[in-house]
Amino acid sequence: MGRSDWQGYARSVLRIVVGLLFSQHGFQKLFGLFGGIGGHGAAAHIWSELWVAGILETVGGLLVTAGLFTRPVAFLLCGEMAVAYFRQHFPRGFWPIRNGGELAVLYCFIYLYLVAAGPGPLSLDRAVRRKP
């Protein structure tokens, strides 16, 4: 196995881990799992901004984990994280380390990377594209 093969598999592992972690934020917002939001188990109210974010994070995170529709979903989630950063964190200061926005910035740029690089070899996208 060559170096480029390992890079593809590493990208797949990155995508799977990021998708699973990201979906947990959605589970918090929608179902109050993992301590809910701010330690409260209450789920977001339907059609609220928090609910829409929860849907994007849950469904998008699971699609990214599976590697299905990876590029368009990653593009959408990259945008969600950019919006989240500028709406929730940036008003508290410029530097992400000071305003609590490091995670939003990291997710944003990881998703931007997945838009450009694709899902890697361990993905449903790759399996669907293969012709018998």
C-alpha positions, 0 to 999 in steps of 0.5 A, a space after each residue: 500500500 502506497 503513501 497516497 492509499 494511507 492518506 485516503 484512509 486517514 481522511 476516511 477516519 477523520 471524516 468518521 470521527 468528525 461526523 460522529 462527534 458533530 452529530 452528538 451536538 445535534 443529539 444534545 439540541 434535539 433530544 437533550 442527550 449528553 447533558 443537553 444544552 448547558 447541562 439542561 436536558 430540554 430539547 430545542 423547540 421546533 423550528 427554532 434556530 437551535 432546532 434547525 441547527 440540531 437537525 443539520 448537526 444530527 442528520 449532517 453528522 450522520 451522513 458525513 459519518 457514513 460518507 454519503 453525499 459528503 461534499 454537499 453535506 460538508 459544504 452545508 455544515 461548513 456554512 452552518 459553522 461559519 454562521 454559528 461562529 459569527 453569530 454566537 462567538 465573534 460578538 464576544 471578541 475577535 480571537 476564538 481562544 477568547 470567545 469560545 469559538 475554537 470548535 466552530 472554527 475547527 469544524 468549519 475548516 475540516 468540513 471545507 477540507 472534506 468539500 475539497 478532498 472528498 470522503 476517502 475510500 471508506 465511504 458510501 459515496 465511493 461504494 455507490 459510484 462503483 459500477 458492478 
